[in-house]
Amino acid sequence: MEKTSKTEKAINTDRAYDDVKKEPSPFRQTFMQKAIEVRDLSFGYSGNRIFKNVSFDVSRGDYLGIIGPNGSGKSTLIKLLLNIISPTKGEIRLLGYNIKNFPDWSKVGYVSQKASSLNISFPATVEEILKANIFKKIGMMQPTKTQVREQVYHALKIVDMEEHGRELIGNLSGGQQQRVFIARMLVNNPEIMFLDEPTSGIDAKSEEAVYCLLARLNTEMGITIAMVTHDIGAITVHANKIALTGDKEVIVLNSGSGEEINEETLSRLYGYRVNFHILKHECRNCCNRISGKDEN
């Protein structure tokens, strides 16, 4: 058994690509327009350069996993793509529009890191959490109560949480809360979803359920997914593109073109040795429909 020195850390990612990842979504084949376009992007904090002359594209219907060591700019990249912070140089286009002039942010869903640290005493029901996002979208044009309820519970059904609509959000488990936050995005029928470590702090079973849910939303509904995660193994199972951040770079690998994540690339970006093993893996849940019901 190979030993690792004190200065040489190892990450074992004993996962592999499964059928969900190898078979491209029909939406990816149909909609080849760009969901995200980044050109010559540079950014830094107080003289500390995070990105330098970064360029990459993400097509509509892609499932992009964003991985990299701590401090490499994963969350910063998401904030740049959402126009929460501005680059020092370069251009970002989202769904064909320059983000400085993006016309309809209801088409964009976002679950931040803070969502996982919700105060358990927060006095709002699951239904109220989703309703608030609908009202945010429509402004003065209020739908009927029946329409709102139908919209809310349709989204909750997709994430298999329709029976929890009247429960307080703080009484749910971490995995259930994350599914509610995903449903909160779904009520606005988004074209693209950004998630910043949505599986942080939840158990392994709930983590797998979140990955599988996002894979089904991507494959069956054609929603573009961009997700930050530390779990290299899990994201390489589900995502069709992987963005590696580190050393002021963003390297995007497209699994459909035969590009592979390898130990050499990961080790260079992480700054220490990364053991990356591809084993046979099958994610049965990803073969189930987004209704949440098992197929016989």
C-alpha positions in Angstrom: 0.0 0.0 0.0 1.4 3.4 -1.1 2.3 5.8 1.7 1.8 9.5 1.6 4.3 11.9 3.2 3.4 14.8 5.5 3.7 17.3 2.6 1.9 15.0 0.2 -1.8 14.8 0.7 -4.0 12.3 -1.1 -7.7 12.4 -2.1 -9.2 9.1 -3.0 -12.1 9.5 -5.4 -13.3 5.9 -6.0 -16.2 6.7 -8.3 -16.6 6.4 -12.0 -18.6 7.6 -15.0 -22.0 5.9 -15.3 -24.6 5.7 -18.1 -26.2 9.0 -17.0 -22.9 10.8 -17.7 -21.9 8.9 -20.9 -25.3 9.4 -22.6 -25.7 13.1 -23.6 -29.0 14.7 -22.7 -31.2 15.1 -25.7 -31.4 18.8 -24.7 -27.7 19.1 -25.1 -28.0 17.8 -28.7 -30.9 20.1 -29.5 -29.8 23.4 -27.9 -26.2 24.1 -28.7 -26.5 27.8 -27.9 -24.1 29.0 -25.2 -25.5 29.3 -21.6 -22.3 30.8 -20.3 -19.5 32.6 -22.2 -16.4 33.9 -20.5 -13.8 35.9 -22.3 -10.4 37.1 -21.0 -11.7 37.2 -17.4 -9.4 38.5 -14.6 -10.3 39.1 -11.0 -8.6 39.6 -7.6 -9.1 40.9 -4.1 -6.7 43.6 -2.7 -3.9 42.7 -5.1 -4.4 39.0 -4.7 -5.1 37.7 -8.2 -7.7 34.9 -8.3 -8.2 34.6 -12.1 -6.0 35.7 -15.0 -7.2 35.8 -18.6 -9.8 33.0 -18.2 -11.9 32.0 -21.1 -14.4 29.2 -21.5 -17.9 28.3 -22.7 -20.8 26.2 -21.3 -23.6 25.2 -23.7 -27.3 25.1 -22.9 -28.2 21.8 -21.3 -24.7 21.2 -19.8 -24.2 19.9 -16.3 -21.0 21.7 -15.1 -19.2 20.6 -12.0 -16.8 23.2 -10.5 -14.0 21.7 -8.4 -10.7 22.9 -7.0 -8.8 23.4 -3.8 -9.8 25.9 -1.0 -9.1 29.5 -2.0 -9.0 28.7 -5.8 -12.0 30.8 -6.6 -14.9 28.3 -7.0 -17.4 30.5 -5.1 -15.9 33.6 -6.6 -16.5 32.3 -10.1 -20.2 31.7 -9.3 -20.5 35.2 -8.0 -18.8 36.6 -11.1 -21.2 34.7 -13.4 -24.2 36.0 -11.4 -22.9 39.6 -11.5 -22.7 39.7 -7.7 -19.2 40.9 -8.1 -17.5 42.5 -11.1 -14.3 41.3 -12.9 -11.4 43.7 -13.2 -11.1 42.7 -16.9 -13.1 40.6 -19.4 -16.6 39.9 -20.4 -19.3 37.4 -19.2 -22.4 36.5 -21.2 -25.3 34.6 -19.7 -27.9 33.0 -22.0 -26.6 35.2 -24.8 -26.7 38.5 -22.9 -23.9 40.5 -21.3 -24.6 40.1 -17.6 -24.4 43.9 -17.1 -27.6 44.1 -19.2 -29.2 40.8 -18.4 -33.0 41.2 -18.9 -34.7 38.5 -16.8 -33.0 37.1 -13.7 -36.0 34.9 -13.0 -34.5 32.6 -15.6 -31.5 32.1 -13.3 -31.7 30.0 -10.1 -29.1 30.3 -7.3 -28.6 28.4 -4.1 -25.7 29.9 -2.1 -23.5 28.4 0.6 -25.6 30.3 3.2 -28.7 28.3 2.4 -27.1 25.3 4.2 -26.7 27.3 7.4 -30.4 28.2 7.8 -31.5 29.1 11.3 -33.6 26.2 12.5 -35.9 28.7 14.3 -36.7 30.5 11.1 -40.6 30.8 11.2 -41.6 30.0 7.7 -43.2 27.0 6.1 -41.9 25.2 3.0 -44.9 26.6 1.1 -44.2 30.1 2.2 -40.5 29.8 1.1 -41.6 28.9 -2.4 -44.4 31.5 -2.6 -42.0 34.3 -1.7 -40.0 33.5 -4.8 -43.1 33.5 -7.0 -44.1 36.9 -5.8 -40.6 38.2 -6.3 -40.8 37.3 -10.0 -44.3 38.6 -10.8 -44.2 41.8 -8.8 -47.6 43.6 -9.1 -49.2 40.9 -11.3 -50.6 38.6 -8.7 -51.9 35.2 -9.7 -54.9 33.6 -8.0 -54.3 31.6 -4.8 -55.1 28.4 -6.7 -52.5 29.2 -9.3 -49.9 29.9 -6.7 -50.6 26.7 -4.8 -50.5 24.6 -8.0 -47.2 26.2 -9.0 -45.7 25.6 -5.5 -46.8 22.0 -5.2 -45.8 21.1 -8.8 -42.2 22.2 -7.9 -42.4 20.3 -4.6 -43.5 17.2 -6.4 -40.6 17.3 -8.7 -38.2 17.2 -5.7 -40.4 14.7 -3.9 -41.3 17.1 -1.1 -45.0 17.8 -1.7 -46.0 16.2 1.6 -43.9 18.7 3.5 -45.5 21.9 2.3 -46.9 23.0 5.6 -43.9 22.1 7.7 -41.5 24.7 9.1 -38.4 24.8 7.0 -36.2 24.7 10.1 -37.8 21.3 11.2 -36.5 19.5 8.1 -33.3 17.6 7.7 -30.4 19.2 5.8 -31.1 17.0 2.7 -34.8 17.9 2.8 -34.0 21.6 3.1 -31.7 21.5 0.0 -34.5 19.9 -2.0 -36.8 22.7 -0.9 -34.2 25.3 -2.0 -34.0 23.6 -5.4 -37.8 23.6 -5.6 -37.7 27.4 -4.8 -35.7 27.8 -8.0 -38.0 25.6 -10.0 -41.2 27.7 -9.3 -39.8 30.2 -11.8 -39.0 27.7 -14.5 -35.3 28.6 -14.7 -33.1 27.9 -17.7 -30.0 27.7 -15.6 -29.2 26.9 -12.0 -26.1 27.8 -9.9 -25.5 25.9 -6.7 -22.6 26.6 -4.3 -21.8 23.4 -2.4 -25.4 22.3 -2.0 -24.4 19.0 -0.3 -22.3 20.6 2.4 -23.3 19.4 5.9 -25.7 16.7 4.8 -25.4 12.9 5.1 -24.1 10.6 2.3 -27.6 9.3 1.4 -29.1 12.8 1.1 -26.0 14.0 -0.8 -26.5 11.2 -3.4 -30.2 12.2 -3.7 -29.3 15.8 -4.4 -26.8 14.8 -7.1 -29.3 12.5 -8.7 -32.1 15.1 -8.6 -30.0 17.6 -10.3 -29.0 15.1 -12.9 -32.6 14.3 -13.7 -33.5 18.0 -13.9 -30.7 18.5 -16.4 -31.4 15.4 -18.5 -35.2 15.5 -18.5 -36.0 19.2 -18.3 -32.9 20.5 -20.1 -31.9 22.9 -17.2 -28.3 23.9 -17.4 -26.6 23.2 -14.0 -23.4 24.9 -12.7 -22.5 23.4 -9.3 -19.5 24.0 -6.9 -18.5 20.9 -4.9 -15.6 19.4 -3.1 -16.6 15.9 -3.9 -14.6 15.1 -7.0 -15.9 11.5 -7.2 -19.6 12.3 -7.1 -19.5 15.2 -9.5 -17.6 13.3 -12.2 -20.3 10.6 -12.1 -23.0 13.1 -13.0 -21.6 16.2 -14.7 -20.8 16.2 -18.5 -18.4 19.0 -18.0 -15.9 19.7 -15.2 -14.3 23.1 -14.5 -11.1 22.9 -12.6 -10.1 26.0 -10.7 -6.6 26.7 -9.4 -3.3 28.5 -10.2 -5.4 31.5 -11.6 -6.9 29.2 -14.2 -10.2 27.6 -15.0 -9.8 24.5 -17.1 -13.1 23.1 -18.5 -13.0 19.4 -19.6 -15.7 18.0 -21.8 -16.3 14.3 -21.1 -18.2 13.9 -24.4 -15.0 14.7 -26.4 -12.9 12.1 -24.6 -11.2 14.5 -22.3 -10.4 12.9 -18.9 -9.6 14.3 -15.5 -6.2 12.8 -14.5 -4.0 12.8 -11.5 -1.4 15.1 -13.1 -3.9 17.9 -13.8 -5.6 17.6 -10.4 -2.3 17.5 -8.5 -1.0 20.6 -10.3 -4.1 22.6 -9.5 -4.5 21.4 -5.9 -0.8 21.8 -5.1 -0.4 18.3 -3.7 -0.8 14.7 -4.9 -4.4 13.6 -5.7 -5.1 9.9 -6.1 -7.9 9.6 -8.7 -9.3 6.2 -9.4 -12.1 5.3 -11.9 -14.1 2.3 -10.8 -17.4 0.9 -12.1 -20.3 2.8 -10.6 -24.0 2.7 -11.3 -26.4 5.3 -9.9 -29.8 3.7 -10.0 -31.6 6.8 -8.7 -30.6 8.8 -11.8 -32.6 6.4 -14.0 -35.8 7.3 -12.1 -38.1 10.0 -13.4 -38.2 13.5 -11.9 -41.6 12.6 -10.4 -39.6 10.9 -7.7 -41.2 7.5 -8.3 -39.2 4.4 -8.9 -39.5 2.7 -12.2 -40.2 -1.0 -12.2 
